[in-house]
Amino acid sequence: MPKLKTKSGAKKRFKLTATGKIKAGVAGKRHRLISHNGKYIRQNRGTKVMGESDSKIIRTYIPYGLS
């Protein structure tokens, strides 16, 4: 069998945690923040762990994990 290619976009956007979950940056933090309230901005700081249904799709993009 040939080797599977990793999607370049996924390499840049996702990280794996030690337990194997997928971590990603939160959307909606780049511009137009004046229209969002403070709670929204605070809660979207940093990264979030992806949900199980999203993780299943992302795992197909990184077949051999991330190094």
C-alpha positions as CSV (number, residue, x, y, z in Angstrom):
1,M,0.0,0.0,0.0
2,P,1.2,3.5,-0.7
3,K,1.7,5.9,2.1
4,L,-1.2,8.4,2.8
5,K,-0.5,12.1,2.6
6,T,-1.2,14.4,5.5
7,K,-3.2,17.5,4.7
8,S,-1.0,20.5,5.0
9,G,-3.7,22.7,6.4
10,A,-4.4,20.2,9.2
11,K,-0.7,20.1,10.1
12,K,-0.8,23.9,10.7
13,R,-4.1,24.1,12.5
14,F,-4.3,21.2,14.9
15,K,-2.2,19.7,17.7
16,L,-2.6,16.4,19.5
17,T,-2.8,16.3,23.3
18,A,-1.0,13.6,25.3
19,T,-4.2,11.6,25.6
20,G,-4.7,11.7,21.8
21,K,-7.5,14.4,21.7
22,I,-7.3,17.1,19.1
23,K,-6.7,20.7,20.1
24,A,-7.5,23.7,17.8
25,G,-7.6,27.5,18.0
26,V,-11.0,29.1,18.5
27,A,-12.8,30.8,15.6
28,G,-14.0,34.4,15.8
29,K,-11.0,36.1,17.4
30,R,-9.5,38.0,14.5
31,H,-11.6,41.1,13.7
32,R,-14.9,42.8,14.5
33,L,-14.4,42.1,18.2
34,I,-16.0,45.4,19.2
35,S,-19.4,43.8,18.4
36,H,-18.8,40.9,20.8
37,N,-19.1,41.3,24.6
38,G,-16.3,40.7,27.0
39,K,-17.5,37.3,28.1
40,Y,-17.3,36.0,24.5
41,I,-13.8,37.3,24.0
42,R,-12.6,35.9,27.4
43,Q,-14.1,32.5,26.8
44,N,-12.5,32.2,23.3
45,R,-9.0,32.9,24.5
46,G,-6.4,30.2,23.8
47,T,-7.4,26.8,22.4
48,K,-10.2,24.3,22.7
49,V,-10.4,20.5,22.5
50,M,-12.4,19.5,19.5
51,G,-15.6,17.5,19.8
52,E,-15.7,13.7,19.0
53,S,-17.5,14.1,15.7
54,D,-15.1,16.8,14.5
55,S,-12.1,14.8,15.7
56,K,-13.1,11.8,13.7
57,I,-13.0,13.8,10.5
58,I,-9.7,15.5,11.4
59,R,-8.0,12.2,12.1
60,T,-8.5,11.3,8.5
61,Y,-6.5,14.4,7.5
62,I,-3.5,13.3,9.8
63,P,-3.3,9.6,9.3
64,Y,0.0,9.2,11.1
65,G,-0.5,11.8,13.8
66,L,1.5,14.9,14.2
67,S,5.2,14.9,15.2
